[in-house]
Amino acid sequence: MAKTPKIEVTKESSTGLNTRFKVRGKSAEVPRTKLVNEVKQGKHPEYHVRSNGRVEYVASNPDGSKRNNLG
């Protein structure tokens, strides 16, 4: 059985940047900047923070599965 992702994207910008997320166990959506901070604090060990030089964003840790990637 496929594992349900802990974090799901709920909104993207017109350029495709994931901007809002649903985190399992939280009732409200979380903005990208807050999720980035939570990941940096170690609250979501299945994920890490990447940067394109301008924007930091959350990515799932590599595990060989495409089913649990964000986006």
C-alpha positions in Angstrom: 0.0 0.0 0.0 1.3 3.5 -0.9 2.3 5.7 2.0 0.2 8.8 2.3 2.4 11.9 2.1 2.7 13.9 5.3 2.8 17.2 3.3 0.7 18.0 0.3 0.8 21.0 -2.0 -2.5 23.0 -2.0 -1.5 26.1 -4.0 1.1 27.1 -6.6 2.1 30.5 -8.0 1.7 31.2 -11.7 5.3 30.1 -12.2 4.8 26.8 -10.5 6.3 27.6 -7.1 4.5 25.7 -4.3 3.2 28.4 -2.0 0.7 26.7 0.4 0.7 23.2 2.0 -1.6 20.9 4.0 0.4 19.2 6.7 -1.1 16.1 8.2 -2.3 16.8 11.7 -2.8 20.6 11.2 -6.2 22.0 10.4 -5.0 25.1 8.5 -2.9 25.4 5.4 0.7 26.4 5.9 2.5 29.0 3.8 5.9 28.1 2.2 8.0 30.3 4.4 6.5 28.8 7.6 7.0 25.2 6.3 10.6 26.0 5.3 11.2 27.1 8.9 9.6 24.0 10.4 11.7 21.8 8.2 14.9 23.6 9.2 13.8 23.1 12.9 13.6 19.3 12.3 9.8 19.1 12.6 9.5 17.2 9.3 12.5 14.8 9.1 11.2 13.2 5.8 11.8 16.6 4.1 14.7 19.0 3.5 15.1 22.6 2.3 16.5 23.5 -1.1 17.3 26.9 -2.6 17.5 28.2 -6.2 19.6 31.1 -5.0 16.6 33.4 -4.5 13.9 31.2 -2.9 14.0 28.4 -0.3 11.5 25.6 -0.8 10.7 22.2 0.7 11.5 18.9 -1.0 10.9 15.3 0.1 14.0 13.3 0.9 15.0 10.9 -1.9 13.8 7.4 -1.4 13.4 6.1 -4.9 9.6 6.6 -5.0 7.9 9.2 -7.2 4.6 8.7 -5.4 5.5 10.8 -2.4 7.2 13.8 -4.1 5.7 17.2 -3.5 4.1 19.0 -6.4 
